[in-house]
Amino acid sequence: MLITRGLAGLLLACWALGCSALEAVDDSGDAVSLPSPPQRIVSLAPHITELLYSLQLGDRIVGASAYSDYPPAARSLPRVGSHDRVDVERILALRPDLVVAWRSGNGPQTIARLRALGLTVFVLESASLTAVPDVLERLGQLTGRDSLAAGEARVYRERLADLTRRYGTRQTIRVFYQVWNQPLMTLASDQYVTDAIERCGGINIFADLPGKTATVSEEAVIERQPELIVAADGDADEMVFARWRALGATPAVDYDQLVLLPPDTLVRPTLRLVDGLHHLCEAIEGARQAIHESGDSST
């Protein structure tokens, strides 16, 4: 971690006065310190913006990346580029005392450049359902929101455990999760939504493929006989499933188990993930009742 001379001086003065700095370890393994709660924060990813609002820090965000649209107040924040193309000059002009970055989205070069310019950068990476409350707690430690973060994290963990306990051991449903229509894309093994499907008593039919996403063919989907087809798209409607209805030949179509999930709740690693998990579990349970509990043993 690079610390500017000014920040080092403030830390020394704080130590001399008997106060303690705020500190947390980020997902790059660096211990990041601040002499006092940050007053000017820049967020470099939409889910980070949302996490900051969860800690009631919205009034301290002076810049955010594109697509930071939740809660609605985030839509009016000044933009500092997109996750993969950061406007460094704009960030410097905003004079942040903390920049919160997304490790895999922003990339190591961008993060290193910001630190080289003397900015305090806290790097986050929520790669699993269970990582979200941990990330929130560490962000709370660094921003002086420890108690609030601990409370929100506890509620999240309780809901996650409850949903897993309620649905995880029920009869398995084969699920096709459609990420994109053209080209046809789905989720692969290295994706926390695959874990979410399993927690609901389902199985991602393409969990054997490597990586986070995969391009697949219609024939491959039909061959694996999904019992539920889901999609999550804010601009989509039932037309997203038109191709499957036309093709038929799957239990999902035979039993009309094609479900649009609320957008963003499952694809952004925030506290709303458990809301998305709840909707997913309900969709899987609906397919379970429609197919297996109908007495059809052919699937």
Beta strands, then each sheet from edge to edge (+ up, - down):
strand 1: 22-25
strand 2: 31-34
strand 3: 41-43
strand 4: 61-64
strand 5: 81-82
strand 6: 85-86
strand 7: 98-102
strand 8: 121-124
strand 9: 173-180
strand 10: 185-187
strand 11: 202-204
strand 12: 213-215
strand 13: 228-231
strand 14: 258-260
sheet 1: 1+ 2-
sheet 2: 4+ 3+ 7+ 8+
sheet 3: 5+ 6-
sheet 4: 11+ 9+ 10- 12+
sheet 5: 11+ 9+ 13+ 14+
end
